[in-house]
Amino acid sequence: MNNLDFHIVGLGNLGSAFLKGLTNLDNNLTFHLYEKEPKVIESIKDEFNFDVKNEIDVIESGILLLCIKPKDLNKFLDTNKDKISKDVLICTVLAGVETAYISQFVGNKIIRLMPNLSIKNNNGFIPYTKTYQEDYLSFLKLLSGLGSITEYDEELFHIITAIYGSGPAWYLELSSRIVESATKLGLSKSESNKIINELLKSLPSLVGGDEFSNIVEKIKSPKGTTEAGINSLNSDSFDKIVFNAINAATERSIQISKEINNE
Ligand SMILES: NC(=O)c1ccc[n+]([C@@H]2O[C@H](COP(=O)([O-])OP(=O)(O)OC[C@H]3O[C@@H](n4cnc5c(N)ncnc54)[C@H](OP(=O)(O)O)[C@@H]3O)[C@@H](O)[C@H]2O)c1
């Protein structure tokens, strides 16, 4: 790949995960990094030894990855839209922000992604949607270095954001509650943490083919411990609790989209 300028605005949780994943690749990228928060700037300088700027000067070519919060987007676009050449590919990860919204400000090609933090280890999954047809600047090839990629209709992004972008939080919140329960039942917090960490590491070997409910059936035995726990989850309306959480996250994505359009 020819040398490519890669600009990242916002180096918090997701921006730094991108940077980590991209620096793991053997690609000819020149990074230009922008961040406001002094603590984040220090940690990026310590970990990666790259220079970090506060403001964009001008972006003439390459890729501009936006990793800021939706609330900061309008100010960013007001300040910077005239500094971005039309040849630059704009890549956005902002939850709830549609490509059509950004297109009101700039005429660039836009690709929207909904990864999660696993891209930092190059084994993520990256749903994307784009405003153009053919691959541009070999970006899809580059993205494939961070994980497997799949294109979706943009209208599906609210639900994809809820189940995948936010997804790790559902499993980790559950893990945190299991640790809390084990601790209440007499196991030390450090042992509970260790066991649940090991449990999470063992899960990938169980998934991949069969439906999840079938795998649960294989773990369950009649009148056994798993069945007792699953019966308890069902009588406490676990399905309703999970549906409400996924629905709330989806609705919040829709709401962010409306808020940003009305600002
Ligand atoms: N975290 C995830 O797992 C995840 C997953 C999928 C999608 N996303 C999306 O990714 C985006 C970033 O999330 P995050 O968790 O990484 O947020 P974050 O940790 O808050 O990082 C955003 C960073 O951008 C900085 N910033 C704001 N405006 C800036 C500007 N104009 N120039 C340079 N830096 C600027 C912020 O600084 P200040 O704090 O000083 O404003 C902050 O340090 C969000 O839109 C979110 O929807 C996140």
The ligand as an ORCA input file, in Angstrom:
! r2SCAN-3c Opt
* xyz 0 1
  N     -16.245      3.196     23.302
  C     -16.784      2.267     22.543
  O     -16.716      1.058     22.802
  C     -17.483      2.681     21.246
  C     -17.991      1.675     20.396
  C     -18.592      2.070     19.192
  C     -18.694      3.426     18.869
  N     -18.224      4.368     19.732
  C     -18.330      5.783     19.348
  O     -17.016      6.299     19.352
  C     -17.052      7.674     19.705
  C     -15.991      7.918     20.750
  O     -16.285      7.156     21.927
  P     -15.216      6.995     23.079
  O     -15.775      6.047     24.062
  O     -13.876      6.731     22.478
  O     -15.238      8.501     23.672
  P     -14.139      9.225     24.556
  O     -13.322      8.213     25.320
  O     -14.823     10.321     25.299
  O     -13.143      9.870     23.468
  C     -13.437     11.010     22.723
  C     -12.270     11.983     22.885
  O     -12.363     12.992     21.873
  C     -11.950     14.226     22.445
  N     -12.443     15.329     21.616
  C     -13.663     15.913     21.609
  N     -13.730     16.866     20.640
  C     -12.521     16.882     20.023
  C     -11.976     17.637     18.938
  N     -12.685     18.571     18.297
  N     -10.697     17.401     18.573
  C      -9.968     16.440     19.206
  N     -10.435     15.684     20.245
  C     -11.702     15.907     20.635
  C     -12.544     14.174     23.818
  O     -11.904     15.105     24.663
  P     -12.795     15.831     25.814
  O     -13.230     14.728     26.745
  O     -11.846     16.803     26.437
  O     -13.956     16.472     25.096
  C     -12.278     12.720     24.234
  O     -11.009     12.566     24.853
  C     -18.460      7.980     20.177
  O     -19.111      8.746     19.194
  C     -19.122      6.632     20.336
  O     -20.480      6.675     19.929
  C     -17.611      4.018     20.910
*
